[in-house]
Amino acid sequence: MRYRLASPSPEHAQEISSLEALLYPPPLRGADSWRLDLERPYSNYCALWEGERLIACASSWNLLQELEVTQVLVHPRYQGQGWGKFIFAKLLESGIQGGVERATLEVRRDNEPALKVYRRFGFTQVGIRPKYYQGRYDALLMVCEDLQDPAYRQNLEHFLEEYAERISK
């Protein structure tokens, strides 16, 4: 099997930190911060490896029937290939299985690829945080309600079925 999907453990904190550093130099967080987050009982992580290389990771905090997406990271060599959509869908699926009813996230206003993915999964903009990122870039606040709706769950399952064969190759 070429790809492996798993929940990372605190021992993977350095790998996640290194992936983040590729995407956001200087990194937003260090390995110690990731390690602490991985140990939190309300943190939820989905990660995808190709062989021994971490190629994508998504995380959330699941509190009071709400999933707050905290990070979606995709290695630059794997961007534009659907892995971000896949890892994000797996994060939502995990939250839904855990009973969350809605999801929230923040995204840079100019991150069109991410916005396209989030809208594809039913997220709508509900607010703006001006100059939230590095004191220069606006963050859009987005929400997706009714994650437990049978139609939403069915659409998510259908999307993930399309990727099941790809992962098993």
Phi, psi and omega per residue, in radians:
M1 nan 2.228 -3.076
R2 -1.368 -0.712 -3.104
Y3 -1.921 2.606 3.134
R4 -2.367 2.186 3.100
L5 -1.790 2.265 -3.120
A6 -2.776 2.853 2.987
S7 -1.521 2.139 -3.137
P8 -1.230 2.725 3.088
S9 -1.857 2.988 3.096
P10 -0.951 -0.448 3.124
E11 -1.181 -0.261 3.126
H12 -1.604 0.081 -3.062
A13 -1.006 -0.707 -3.131
Q14 -1.152 -0.678 3.099
E15 -1.090 -0.749 3.134
I16 -1.151 -0.757 3.118
S17 -1.062 -0.704 3.122
S18 -1.153 -0.691 3.082
L19 -1.105 -0.776 3.116
E20 -1.050 -0.717 -3.127
A21 -1.098 -0.562 3.066
L22 -1.130 -0.580 -3.050
L23 -1.604 -0.567 -3.039
Y24 -2.353 1.212 3.097
P25 -1.331 2.358 -0.225
P26 -1.192 2.660 -3.084
P27 -1.040 2.594 3.121
L28 -1.246 -0.560 -3.099
R29 -2.391 2.802 3.058
G30 -1.824 3.084 -3.115
A31 -1.035 -0.657 -3.136
D32 -1.095 -0.692 3.118
S33 -1.144 -0.748 3.084
W34 -1.091 -0.738 -3.130
R35 -1.047 -0.793 3.116
L36 -1.071 -0.731 -3.129
D37 -1.148 -0.716 3.118
L38 -1.072 -0.465 -3.135
E39 -1.480 -0.230 -3.119
R40 -1.192 2.360 -3.096
P41 -1.170 -0.382 -3.127
Y42 -1.691 0.012 3.076
S43 -1.420 2.491 3.114
N44 -2.288 2.291 -3.108
Y45 -2.280 2.498 2.943
C46 -2.247 2.333 -3.123
A47 -2.391 2.640 -3.125
L48 -2.224 2.239 3.106
W49 -1.996 2.528 2.892
E50 -1.922 1.905 -2.980
G51 1.078 -2.130 3.128
E52 -1.716 -0.008 -3.095
R53 -1.607 2.184 3.022
L54 -1.272 2.075 -3.099
I55 -1.909 -0.325 3.120
A56 -2.774 2.575 3.131
C57 -2.654 2.374 3.066
A58 -2.294 2.509 -3.109
S59 -2.398 2.708 3.086
S60 -2.621 2.852 2.929
W61 -1.922 2.221 -3.126
N62 -1.929 1.817 -3.084
L63 -2.335 2.311 3.021
L64 0.879 0.917 3.128
Q65 1.085 0.335 3.088
E66 -2.186 2.370 3.085
L67 -1.816 2.041 3.077
E68 -1.826 1.918 3.126
V69 -1.170 2.172 -3.114
T70 -1.820 -0.426 -3.129
Q71 -2.925 2.486 2.943
V72 -2.331 2.072 -3.087
L73 -2.148 2.318 3.063
V74 -2.329 2.204 3.128
H75 -0.920 2.394 -3.090
P76 -0.915 -0.634 -3.137
R77 -1.202 -0.263 -3.074
Y78 -1.953 0.039 3.113
Q79 -1.232 2.616 3.126
G80 1.371 0.145 -3.120
Q81 -1.955 0.083 3.105
G82 1.641 -0.063 -3.117
W83 -1.188 -0.576 3.079
G84 -1.105 -0.774 3.087
K85 -1.056 -0.778 -3.098
F86 -1.106 -0.876 -3.080
I87 -1.159 -0.596 3.084
F88 -1.154 -0.761 3.123
A89 -1.097 -0.690 3.113
K90 -1.123 -0.657 3.100
L91 -1.104 -0.785 3.103
L92 -1.095 -0.764 3.131
E93 -1.023 -0.782 3.136
S94 -1.070 -0.755 3.106
G95 -1.114 -0.750 3.124
I96 -1.066 -0.770 3.106
Q97 -1.085 -0.492 3.102
G98 -1.492 -0.012 3.043
G99 1.732 0.095 3.126
V100 -1.169 2.586 -3.094
E101 -1.918 -0.385 3.134
R102 -2.553 2.801 3.134
A103 -2.312 2.549 3.107
T104 -2.271 2.776 3.062
L105 -2.842 2.912 3.017
E106 -2.179 2.463 -3.130
V107 -2.536 2.520 3.080
R108 -1.054 2.357 -3.100
R109 -0.963 -0.588 -3.076
D110 -1.628 0.163 3.137
N111 -1.576 1.299 -3.065
E112 -1.034 -0.737 3.114
P113 -1.023 -0.752 3.135
A114 -1.182 -0.734 3.119
L115 -1.028 -0.699 3.114
K116 -1.072 -0.759 3.114
V117 -1.107 -0.852 -3.081
Y118 -1.095 -0.714 3.101
R119 -1.144 -0.648 3.113
R120 -1.011 -0.568 -3.130
F121 -1.693 0.317 2.982
G122 1.549 0.191 3.121
F123 -1.395 2.445 3.079
T124 -2.203 2.636 -3.137
Q125 -1.300 2.331 3.123
V126 -2.166 -0.079 -3.141
G127 -3.099 3.071 3.128
I128 -2.369 2.407 2.971
R129 -1.923 1.784 -3.098
P130 -1.096 2.377 3.056
K131 0.907 0.681 -3.072
Y132 -1.274 -0.702 -3.113
Y133 -1.630 2.129 3.123
Q134 0.920 0.398 3.139
G135 1.193 0.228 -3.095
R136 -2.264 -0.560 -2.974
Y137 -1.907 2.352 3.114
D138 -1.280 2.552 3.010
A139 -1.863 2.355 3.001
L140 -1.642 2.321 3.059
L141 -1.622 2.240 -3.100
M142 -2.247 2.669 -3.130
V143 -2.468 2.629 3.012
C144 -2.284 2.049 -3.115
E145 -1.634 2.925 2.972
D146 1.016 0.755 3.114
L147 -1.093 -0.408 -3.141
Q148 -1.486 -0.049 3.107
D149 -1.050 2.278 -3.104
P150 -0.974 -0.648 3.134
A151 -1.159 -0.698 3.114
Y152 -1.131 -0.796 -3.134
R153 -1.072 -0.712 3.138
Q154 -1.130 -0.752 3.103
N155 -1.078 -0.719 3.125
L156 -1.137 -0.776 3.110
E157 -1.060 -0.723 3.125
H158 -1.086 -0.784 3.110
F159 -1.033 -0.818 -3.096
L160 -1.162 -0.582 3.074
E161 -1.063 -0.640 3.120
E162 -1.086 -0.532 -3.102
Y163 -1.607 -0.242 -3.067
A164 -1.022 -0.750 -3.135
E165 -1.167 -0.674 -3.139
R166 -1.082 -0.717 -3.125
I167 -1.192 -0.628 -3.054
S168 -1.363 -0.136 3.135
K169 -1.308 nan nan
